[in-house]
Amino acid sequence: MNNNHKHIAQPWFSALQHGRLWPWVLAWLAVLAISVVQASRIQIQTDISAYFDPKAPTTKAFDAASEAFDLKPQLLLFLSQKQAWPNSKAQQQLPRLIHQIEQLEGVESTSGYAATLGERPLNQWPAGLAKHFISEDKKSIVISIQPQSWLDADKRRLNQFMNQLDNLVDPFTDKHVLDYAYSGELTMNWQYAKVIRTDLSRFGAGLLLLLALLLGFVIRHRTWLATMLVCALTTLVMSLGFAGWAQLSLAAISAFVPVVIVILSLAYTSHLYFSWCFFLPQMQGQPVAALNASLRENLAPLFWGSLTTILGFLALTMSPSPPIAHFGLLVAFAVAANFVVSLGIISVGLGWVYRRRDQVPQSPLWNRKVLSNGVRLSQTYRKPMQWLAGIATVCAIGLTSQLNFDDNPLSYFDSDNPFSRGKHAIDKDFYGVNTVHWLVSAKPDQATTSFYDADYRRDLRTLVEYLNDHPKVRATLSMLDAANSGAGVIGLAMQSRARQLALAEQTKLYNESLGATRLTLFLEDTTSNELLELERELNTWLQGQSLQVELSPLLGRTLLFAQLSKDNTQRMLQAFVLALSLVFLVVLGLRRNLYIAFVAVLANLIPLLWAFAIWRLMGGQMSLGAAVVMGMIFGVVVDDSFHVLLKTTPYRYGFQRRRRLMRLAPAITLTSLALVVGFALGLLSEFAPIGQLGLLSAMVIGFAWLFDLWLLPQLLPKQAQYSRTNPLAQSSHSASSGAKGGPQ
């Protein structure tokens, strides 16, 4: 295998020794120019619906219902005062505010309490409808603002619209001493887009500071430092160009892409740099010879580490959510591009610089005493550490087995976020914003059912009565509410059919072309797991009824998200198992040893178990962010374990293992620290899934560093034990001994 690596590396070494610089520079500039042009086509999906697959049957059904019954994202303006709204001074000025809002660019119409200011006053509205826009004590109202379709799609103009709306509402509320808040799906999308912009700026500034601190204090050779940064930026630009060319769906989770790409690039070039520093004194300070040796030694672990990292991130494409699947595809491309970019720029560019220098001064990178003492300590207390790790792993298995799928997309923002404040206000005085819907129509084998058909009304009333008694349902809204009389309203028997249907169509409860009505359920604040359980319970109840009407599947944005989260969790678990299997097969092919392949699986599995055990102790569950970590993090941590596996085995004596490990420790420590701090930047986000993803990723990487440096080397066999650990190695012991990535 060593000869094969030399054969693969020969083009790079030839370019290093004899190639010209300018053809390579022109080629890279051309690639970068094309990438920049393509990157300009990137469109970040800044609404929560971006996570749904538009081709999925459930998504199509909800989109069709949204079109038919106007369930598109809207903005809810909550206004509250200390006195009742009817006949108040604020009520008298409210029509002027509504008119100003309707004149704003992007507003299609207003409804809710605004509808009572026109031809139909409040006392002519059925109580069943009025309770959804004026509170029981008459002190709080809700005005619904329906935006034009382009407003929700253009988040820059949406932010301008919200500022203009604030400029109208603020003076009105200040004058009349009112409290106000925003809610609704449009408000959620507005805050979602705002969080993405904030996160990108925070992550960018944090990443620059991180690189300046880590590289500036550790990488003392400025030429190498500049080269590493060029490699990282080139890979990042090429990856963004690929995202634009492939029209990948990027969402909030994609804010981590620059962090992952830059840090992974840093990891690859750090291994080359530290090996170069090791070989430099052996080559009498000649940088080209040291660079040649570093490239030869690291080619195998970098290649196989890149391959397994690519496969690990490609496993994310199993996700049913386009942004998550495209996240994996984008990083997989970045890893492949970085392998070529790093070897190309370092061998050609750095080689061109160093060919003009006879010698380079040797500079100690940092004090290795702490790492050296830690390695010696781990060897001295080998058995106790293994027992401690074993006990921790058993406890972690018990804790992770208690993890349940659970999530709540309506609680993703901080409590002081505008959406959260509005949601709390509407939950308190009204029936909340957590809604699901049924579409009620005639069965296909029956004639079109009129609302005035007795069987139709009976079945609809049966549904409503059952739902209103359900503990998870706060209220319902149906055509029965449009027909039921309230105070001062003429009863159903005396109302004209045209008037009722007009009211039902005005409130989007009836669609004449479909011959269907909408039954909306206002739910308590439920988690995704509770929502799926409610769906199963309602379907079970329906199976026991003999209804003469046909009901659509239960529809709703939060329900779609619950179904997505559960499906995504299952897919990410499958992706992780697949990734572990790939590691096992790759290591088995390289080392031809079942024991070492099994240890490689443990090195990537145990850190995840430890991190999720702590997550469970913190009260966490298997949410969308946590599930993505399970599928994604393998592609991040596998690289360091491959360097340890390929560079420390087989060995004859303990000091050989310690010496080889000390050569790896600086690079592994630097990259692990950079990744931990980089992912910890996610804690700055106001969006819960990003914070969860950042915290869990940082914990997994930290535990992986501990395992790779202090435990993994203790589990690897000596050369005398190498062939005895598995019959596969007995027939080719010498070949296996020579298959390692570096000199013994």
Secondary structure, DSSP 8 states (H G I E B T S, - for coil): -HHHHHHHHHHHHHHHHH--HHHHHHHHHHHHHHHHHHHTT--B--SGGGGS-TTSHHHHHHHHHHHHHT-S--EEEEEE-SS-STTSHHHHHHHHHHHHHHTSTTEEEEEEGGGGGTTS-GGGS-HHHHTTTB-TTSSEEEEEEEE-HHHHH-HHHHHHHHHHHHHHHHHHHHHHT-EEEEESHHHHHHHHHHHHHHHHHHHHHHHHHHHHHHHHHH---HHHHHHHHHHHHHHHHHHHHHHHHHT--B-GGGGGHHHHHHHHHHHHHHHHHHHHHHHHHHTTT-HHHHHHHHHHHHHHHHHHHHHHHHHHHHGGGGSSSHHHHHHHHHHHHHHHHHHHHHHHIIIIIIHHHHTT-S-------S--HHHHHHHHHHHHTHHHHHHHHHHHHHHHHHHHTT--B---GGG-B-TTSHHHHHHHHHHHHS--S-EEEEEEEE-TTS----TT-HHHHHHHHHHHHHHHTSTTEEEEE-HHHHHS--TT---GGGS-HHHHHHHHHHTT-EETTTTEEEEEEEE-S--HHHHHHHHHHHHHHHHT---SEEE---B-HHHHHHHHHHHHHHHHHHHHHHHHHHHHHHHHHHH--HHHHHHHHHHHHHHHHHHHHHHHHTT--B-HHHHHHHHHTHHHHHHHHHHHHHHH-SBSSHHHHHHHHHHHHHHHHHHHHHHHHHHHGGGG-SBHHHHHHHHHHHHHHHHHHHIIIIIHHHHS-BHHHHTTT-GGGGGGHHHHHTTSSS--
